[in-house]
Amino acid sequence: MERSWGERTYREVANRGRDRLVAILPLGAVEAHGPHLPLTTDSLIAEAMAAEGARRLETRELHALVLPTLDYAAAPFAREFAGTVSVRPDTIAALVRDIGWSLAPRVACFALANAHLDPAHLGSLHSAAEELVELGVKVAFPDLTLKPWALRLTEEFKSGACHAGSYETSVVLASRPDLVRGAIRRTLEANPASLAKAIREGKKTFSEAGGPDAFFGDPAAATPGEGRDTISELGAILEDAVLQAFSSGDAS
């Protein structure tokens, strides 16, 4: 991949210079996403966001490279489902902080393309970002659960009923259709329970939140077209967050 950090040699990275170089870290998870999507769905969405964001940043005369994806995360909401791997929030916070600090001498901005929205994980990323900013690192972290970023995404996303529903399923249909279990997806009835509301009410697992099959929203309504539109908007969000970081110091 042209914009892949991991596929470059050390000289090729060095030749990009530092002043205009943006390192983008895609952050996902290994957790249940209904009976129709793969466990690494969040990673696939983060990678699509990172790739589109990098493409857009190149048109701004910035050099953007996408780092290898961090697949592991704190995922306590999905811990009851087979296949889920959840690590401690402070482990993720320390790892992201250390990655950012390691990159600081080489890049002008460290950007987080995150698609895993478990509150424990988001807390880890905010903690890491705040520490890095205090150390003088320029960080871009658009938290998709907060304004203004959340308001730019789909109606299902804004409803809070969006885990493995139309929003996420559409992105996987657009980027990796081979990984969607189509026959199963088409049989799933919409689950309108709002995961965001359940979180505010103190629920701790998908089942408690009203998602016994680890999905919220309407996976059967998903389309590749919606996915392509969502990827475009996610990339634009990342682009805007990076530009804000360059103009004001950091963006979150």
Secondary structure by P-SEA (a helix, b strand, c coil): cccccccccaaaaaaaccccbbbbbbbbbbcccccccccaaaaaaaaaaaaaaaaaaaaacbbbbbccccccccccccccccccccccaaaaaaaaaaaaaaacccccbbbbbcccccaaaaaaaaaaaaaaaaaccbbbbbccccccccccccccccccccccccaaaaaaaaccccccaaaaaaacccccccaaaaaaaccccccccccccccccccccccaaaaaaaaaaaaaaaaaaaaaaaaccccc
